[in-house]
Structure formats: C-alpha cells, structure tokens
Amino acid sequence: MNAPAALLAALPLPPDRQFETHISWVLLAGEYAYKIKKPVTLPFLDYATVEQRRACCEEELRLNRRYAPELYLDVVDLAGEPAVKMRRFAEEQRLDHVCAHCDLTGAQLSVFARELADFQNAAAVAPVPNKGFPSVTPSLFGTPATVLADALENFEELERLLPAARDHLAALRDWTRAEFARRAPDFARRRAQGRVREGHGDLHLGNLVLLDGRIVPFDGIEFNAGFRHIDVASEIAFTLLDLLDHGRPGLATWLLSEWLVWSGDFDALTVLRFYLVYRALVRAKVAALQDQDVACRGYLRFAAQLAAPPHPGLTLTCGPSGCGKTYASSRRLASAGFLDTVRIRSDVERKRLFGLAPDAASGGAIYTPAVTLRTYARLGELAELALGAGWSTIVDAAFLKRAERDAFYTLARRLGVPCTLIAPNAAPEELERRVAGRSGDTSEATVAVLRQQLQWFEAPGKDEIDDVRHSG
C-alpha cells in the first residue's frame, strides 16, 4: 500500500521512490528521506495517535543522532503527520549490499569495532528513565529472567509457524534451557556490572551504511525500550550473525576479535553464543512470517551450528618482533570457516593493565620483566575464560621464554584442549627492516628492543615440536 496522497503532496519535491514496512513509509525526494509512522498498534509498539507517533519520531531522532548526526536532521510536519527527515544516501552503500558484492573489508570493520565499543562504553546503563514508554519496566531490562522469557517466547511462535520443524526446534529449546541454566550467573553478573546498555536494538547489516568509507549505524529502535536496552554482547550478535548469513565467517571472526581489542569485554564470550543462537532463531521467525522458506531453514541451520561448536583449541604464536606473528594470526582469523575463534594480543593487554588504549604510547615504561610476568598471567586468565566458554583461542604474544610457553601448555592439558604453536621466522636483518618500518601498530618494539629479544629468545625445542602441533 502506497503512502496516502496527502503525504506525497506535502513533500517539497515529488518523491522518486517510496518504501513500505509493516509500521512505516519511507519517501525519498531529492536529497532527503522522510520516514512516517503508520497509525498501527502491535504487541510491541503503539503508534495509534498523532501524539504517540510524534513522540516516537522525536525519540528516533534523539537515539539515532547518537551515532549518525549527519543523517538524522529533524522532525517535520507533513499534512499533519510527524515525519523524521533524514539525509538520503545511496542504497548500494548499505552494508548488506556492500557485503553481497564482496566490497566489505577487515579494515572498515576494525574502525567500526572501535567506534561501536566507544559508543557502547558511553551509552546509558539500564535501568534508565523510561520516558514515553510507561508500560515497560526499566528494572527488568536485561535481567536473566527477561533473557530467558524472550528466548522461550520465540520458540512458542516458531513452533506455531514451523510445525514440520518441531523436533529440530525441541532440540534447540532444550539447548537454550541448558545453556541458560549454565550461564545464568553470567547474565546476572554482566547486568550488575553495567553491560546492559541503551544500544541500537537492530544492528544487522541492512541498518549499517558506508559513508565516506566509515560504517555508520542508522534506524535504531525507538518504539520499544526493551528491544534496545540489551547486553552489549547481544548487540554485536546481530552483526556477527548477518556476516555469517552473507557467507563471510572470516569477517565475522575478525569483527569479534577487533571488538574485543577495543572493548576489552572478554567476559562477553560467556554469553555471546546464547545470544547468537537467539538472534538466529529470531531471524528464522521473521523469515517464516515472510514465507521465506530457504532463509528460514538457513537460520535454523546457523542456530544448530552455533549451539554445537567444534571442540576449542589453543594456539600460541612464538618469536621476536617482526617475525610475522600478528600477520599469521590475522590470516587465521580472516580465513575462518565459522565463528568459533578469538584472538588475544599481548601488546594490547599489556597496555590495558595500565589503563592505556591499544593505540596509546607508553614510552616504553611498561616493558619491564615484572610487567611481562603480569601480562602473561593476564593472557592466561583471558585464554582460560575464552576456552572455558567454548571459543578456540589464539594468544598473539612473543613467548620468547620456554617457561612462558610451558605455562600455556599446562593450561591446555588441564582444560583438555589441543595446542598449536605458530613460530614464523626471518633473518635478523629482515626482522630489523620490518620493525624499523612499522607505523600505526600496537607494538612499541624498536630495533634496540628486537636486538635484546634475539639475545633472550629460547627457540622452541624438538620436544616442544614433538609434543605440540607446530605450524611454521
């Protein structure tokens, strides 16, 4: 159904395109887009009166200006109806289109990961004042009970829509209950620590656009405060799942590890798998409602894969600065066949111990033997957390000393996971050339530091290579 003629006539220019969803019309006219809310009432929103629609338009403007002020301009009146006025962008720059054409890059996702982590860190923590939405109780946002109730309600609708998949859905429901029971303390801890925040609420690729090479979110949810006040892990699960759906598991793996670099929220790994399965099932439900059978079955398959990941493994890098450790581990991430691996970087975590950002300069003061001991202890804690949550883990560190590696071999044996050693090498003069030519890297190693490392380096012995799977 097209927008009412009165709305079209009220535009400064005749619209050259218009889109319709079940809750709104979007009219494109010249360099602007106008989003008008339909007078509808649904279980999750109420646009019944002009006053309610205007309040939601104002809320949409407020929320989306947090990350896209260049797109969200004003709330205007069109024939008595409020409309959100936006700057128009080329539809082919929407990330679902960019990704479909294989034009999305890891470098773009790295910048997005940093900006998303910064945004989430600054976002309001639940509970928050619930202006305009008195029917929703802010104190319930992101509680374990709410998380479980949302997941189980999803199954009720799926079983009604997909009676032929009843057995498959029953298995996923059983997994959901069991995983929730195992992770309930994690959900509670994360909410208590302020990880439930006012986010976007629908951060899939179709709600991200590439503007001047930068990924910008838009169209965040304004109509239901509970949908956007979610764990930050649930927020990024949207994007990760959509990258999987677009056949880009390497980019999903890269985005997750880059987000961990900038957020430092490794604790999110304890609940992320639950949220990924939940998001996959929500997308399956939406596809079923739209009679998209192939897409529905695809999301059910993703849910099953995410609920049953392969047994995790531990990978260590080894070697002095410039030997190619980070390059090798980056290739592992970018070539991942599914979303089941994360990376922990020693240079990043060393700085984090001192409250420094990953790209901050320390002046070399934190590169002492005592700090190195603290750093490897922290790397061990993070690796145990990630492995315990079922994620294969790459620890990108120099591991120059045999004792440093032995501690992680012991960890792998204790957790019952296989261990792999990546030990690239190069001639000393090549190492010096690489280190001298670095710029914009988290490592602060200089040629002088490299020369000292070469004196300290205890190369992997034959017994290590025999006992630990080795990749040169």
N, C-alpha and C positions, 0 to 999 in steps of 0.2 A: 504494500500500500504506500503510495507516494505521500509526501507531506501535504498538509492542507494548502489550498491555493492562496489563502490569506498570508501564510508564512512566506511563500515564494514571492508574493507581490511586495512584501515588506522589505526584502533584501535590497541593498543599494545597487546591486547588479543582478541580472537573472542568473540563477545557478546553472553551471555547466555540468555538474554531476550531483547526485544525491545517493546516500546510503541509508539503509534502514536496519535496525536491530529490533529485538522484541521490546526494548524500552526507550529507544530514541531514534530521531532522524538526524543525519549529518548532511548539511547542504554546503557544497563547495561553490564559491562565487569569487572569481578573480583571485586575489592573493590571500583570501581569508576562508576559513571554515566556520560554520555555525552549527553548534550541537544543541538540539532542542529535545527536551524530555517529554515523552508521551504521557498523557493522563491515565496511567495504569497503576493498579495495586497488585502486588505479588507477595508471596510469603516472606520474601527477603527485602522488599522495598515498598515505599508508599509515595507515589507521585500524584495522588488523587487531586489535590488542589493547586491552584496557581501559586499560592504562598509556599506550599511544600516544594514545588518544583523550583521556585526562585531560591529558597534556602539551600536546596541541593546544588543549584548552579553556583551559588556563592561558595559553598563548601568545595565543589570540584575545582573552582578557581584557586582557592587557598591551598588545597592539597597538592595540586599539580604544579603550582608555581614554585614549590619547594625544590623541584629538580628540573623543571622546564619553563622558567620565566620567559624565555624567548618565544615560546609557543602560545602560552595562555595570556591573553590580553585583557579581557574584560567580560562582564555580564551585561548584555544589551537587551533591549525590548524589541520584539518582532510581533506586531499585531497583537499586543497584549500578552505575548508569551515570552518568558525569560529564555535567553539563549547564551551559551558560552561561546564567546568569539575567540577564535584561535588563528594563529598564522598558519597558512597552508604549507604543506611540504609535499615533495614528490613521493607518491605511494611506493615507487620502486625502492626508496630508501628505507622503508620499513624492514626490520631485521629478518622477518620471515622470508621476504623476497631476497634480501641480500644473501642470506644463508642458502636459500634454494639455488642461487646462482654461483655458489662456492666463492663468494667475494668477502665473506667474513673472515677476519684474521685474528690470530692469537694476540697480536699487538693491540688491536682495538679492544679485545676482551680484557687485556691487562689493565688498560686505563679505566674501563668500565668497572672492573673488580675493585679498583682503588676508590673510585667515586661512590660506588654502592656501599662499600664498607664505611666510608666517611659519612655518607648520608644516614646510614643505619645507626652509627655511633652518636649522631646528633639528634636523631628522631625522638619524639616524646615516648616515654616509657609508660606502659599500662600499669595500673589503671589511670585513666585521664578523664577530665571533664567531658561529658558526653553531649555537648551542645547540639540540639537539633534531632537527637535520637534517643528520646527518653525511654523507649521501650527496651533498649539494650542496657544491660548492667555491666559497666566497665570492669567491675571487680572480677568478672568471670572470664575476661579476655585471656586466652592462652593458658588457662588452668588445665591440669591433667584431665579433670572431668569433662571440660569443654572439648579438648582434643579428642578424647575417646568418643564422646557423643557425636561429634561431627563425622568421625570416621564410620561409626556404626550406622548413622542415618544414611550415609552414602550407599551402604550395602542394601538397605531396605529399598531404595529407589532402583538400584542396579538389578536386584533380583526381580523386581516387577517388570523392568524394561527388557531383561535378558533371561527369560525362563530357560532357554536352551543351555545357558552357561551356569546353571545353578550349582553344579558340582565344583566347577572351577572357582566360582565366587565363594563357595563354602570354604574351600581351602585357603583362599586369601583372607576371608573373615577370621578363620582360626589363627592364621599367622598374625593378623592385626591385633587380635586379643592377646596372643602370647608375647608379641613384641612390645605391646603397650605395658603389659604386666612387668616385663623385664626392664623397661625404660621409664616407668612412672616416676621414680626418684629423679631421673634426669630431667624430665619435663618440669617437675616441681622446682628443682634447683635452678634451672635456667630462668623460669619466671621470677623466682625470688631474686635472682641476680640481675634482673632488668633486661633480659634478652627478648622479651615480648614488647614490641615497639609499634608505633604507628607508621606502617610502611605503605607500600603501593597497593598491595592486595591482589594483583593480577599481572605479575611481571613475566608474561610469556613474550616470545619474540615479536608477535604482532602488536605489542604495546611498547616496543622499543624502536627508535628511529635513528638512523645515521645522519647527523647534521655536522657538516664540515669535518667529517672523519671521526666524530665523537658520538658514542652511543648515548641517547637521551631517552629516559622513560617518559611515557605520557599515558593519559587515560586511566589514571589510578582510580580505585573505587571510592566513591563518595557516599553512596546510598546505604551502606551498611558498615557501621564502625567495626563490628566484629570480624568482618572479612579482611580488614586491613590491619587490625591490631593483632599481629601474629608474631610468632618466633621468627627471628631473622633467618634461621635455617629453613623455615617453611617458605619464606620469601624467595630465597635463591633457588629453592627446589623447582619453582615454576620454570626458570630459565634453563636450568640444567636438564630438566625433562624435555623441554622443547628442542634443545640441541640434540638430544638423543633421538627424538622423533624426526628430526631433519637429517638423520644419518651422520651426525658429527660427534661421535663419542670422544674423539681426541680434543675437540674444542670444549666439550663439557668438562672433561678431566682437567684441562688447562685452566678454565674459568674457576673451578672449585679450588685448585691449589693456589691460584693468584689471589682469590678472595681470602684464603687462609693467611697468605702473606700479609695482607693489609688489615684484616680484621683481628688476626691472632686468635680467632674463636675456634680453636680445635675442639673444644667441648661440643660444638655443633655436630660433630661427627657421630656423637652418641644417639642423636635423634633424627639425623638427616635421612637415613634410609626409610624410617617410618613415614616421614613427610613426602619423600619421593613416591613411595607406593600409594599414599593417599592422593597425591596430585595426579598420578597416572589413572587412578580409578575415577576421580572427578572428571578428567578428560574423557574417559571411556563413557561415562554417563552422559556428558554433553553430546558426544558423537552419536550415542544411541538415540537421544532425543531428536537429533537432526537426521536420523536414518542413514548415518554414515557407517555402514557395517564394517568396511575394511579398516577405517580409522579406529573404530571401537575395538575390534579384535587386536589391532596393533597395540593399543594402550593396555589392554588386558595382558598381552604378552610382556610388555615392559614391566608391568606390576609384578608378574611372576618372576621375571629375571632379577628385578631389584630385590625381591623378597628372598631370593636364594642365590646370593653372590658366590663366586668361587672362594675356596679357602684362601685367606690372605697370606701374603708373603712379605718378607723384609728384604729390602735392597739397600746396600751401603755403597757410597762412592768412596774412592780412595786415591790420593795423590796430591802433589803440591799445587799451588795456584797456577792457573794457566794450562793445566794438562787436559782440560776438556770435561771435567766432572759435570758441571752445570749444563753444558751443551748435551752431554749424553743423557742426563736425567730429563732434560726438556724434551728430547726426542722420544723418550719413553712415554712421557705424558701425552705429547701431541699425536702419537701413533696408537693410543689406547683403543682397544676394541670394544670396551664398555666402560661404564662409570664405576670403577671399583678401586681406584688408586689415588693416593695423595702424596705430596712431597713436603718435606720439612727441610728448611735451609738453615745451615748453621750461622751464616753471616747475618741473616735476618733475626734469628732467635737470640743471638749474642747481643745484638743491639736492643732487642725488646727487653732483655733483662735490666737494661739501664734506662728504660723509658724512651728510647730513641726510635724514630721511624725507620723503616727498612732502607730508605734512601738518604738518611742523615749521615753526616760525617762525624766521627767520634774523635778525630785527631790522633788515633792510634792508642788512646789511653785504655781501651777495653781489651786490647790484645796482649794479655799477660798470661802466664801459666795458671795463675789462680782463677782467672776468668774463664780460661779454656776448660778447666775442670768443671766449673759451674755450667758452662754451655753444654758440655757433653752430658752432664747429668740431666739438664732440661730436655735435651734431644731424646734421651732415653725415656723420660716421662711422657713426652708427646708421642713417641713411637709406640709405647705400650698402650696409651689411650686409643690411638688410631687402630692399632691391630686388634685390641680388645673389642672395638666397635665393628670389626669385620672389614676394615679397609686395608688393602695392600699399601705398604708404606715405603717410600724412598727417602732415605736420610742423606741429603746432599751436604757432605762435610769432607774435610781433608782426611781425617782418620790416619794421621801420619804415624801414630804410635800403635804398636801391636796391642798394648793394654786397652787403648780406646776401642779397637775393633773387638777384642775379646769380650768386653762388657756387653756388646750388642749381640755377639754370637751366643752368649749365655742367655740374654733376653729371648732370642729366637727359640732356643732349646726349651726354655721354661714355658713359653707360650705355645710350643708345638707348631711353629711355622717355619717354612723353608727360608733359607737366607742366601742371597746372591751378592756378589762383590763386583762392582764396576770399577776397574782400575785402568783408565786411559793413561798413556804416557807419551812423552815427546822429549827430544833432546833439550839439554839445559838452555842452549842459545835460543831455541824456538820458544821455550817457556818464557824467557826474558822478553822476547819480542812481543808475545801475546800480552803479558802483564803490563808492559810499558805502553801498549796501545789501547788499553781499556779506557772506557768512559761511560758514565751513567750506570755503573754496575754497583750492586750492593756490597761487593767485596772491596775492602780498603787495602788489599795487599799491594805492596810496592815491589820493585825489583830487589831491594835490600831485604824485604821480608821473605821473598821467594828464595833467595840465596841461603837465608837462615833455615828455611823449611827443608831445603835439599840436604843440609847437614844433619837435621833431626830425623829425616824420613827413614822409617823402618819398613821397607818394601814387603808386601805380602810374601810369606814363606811358602815353601812347597806344601807343608802340612795344611796351611790355610786353604790353598787352592784345591787340595785333595778333599778337604772336609766341607768346603763352602763352594757352591756353584759359582763359577767365575765367568765374567763377561768382560773382555778387554776393550 
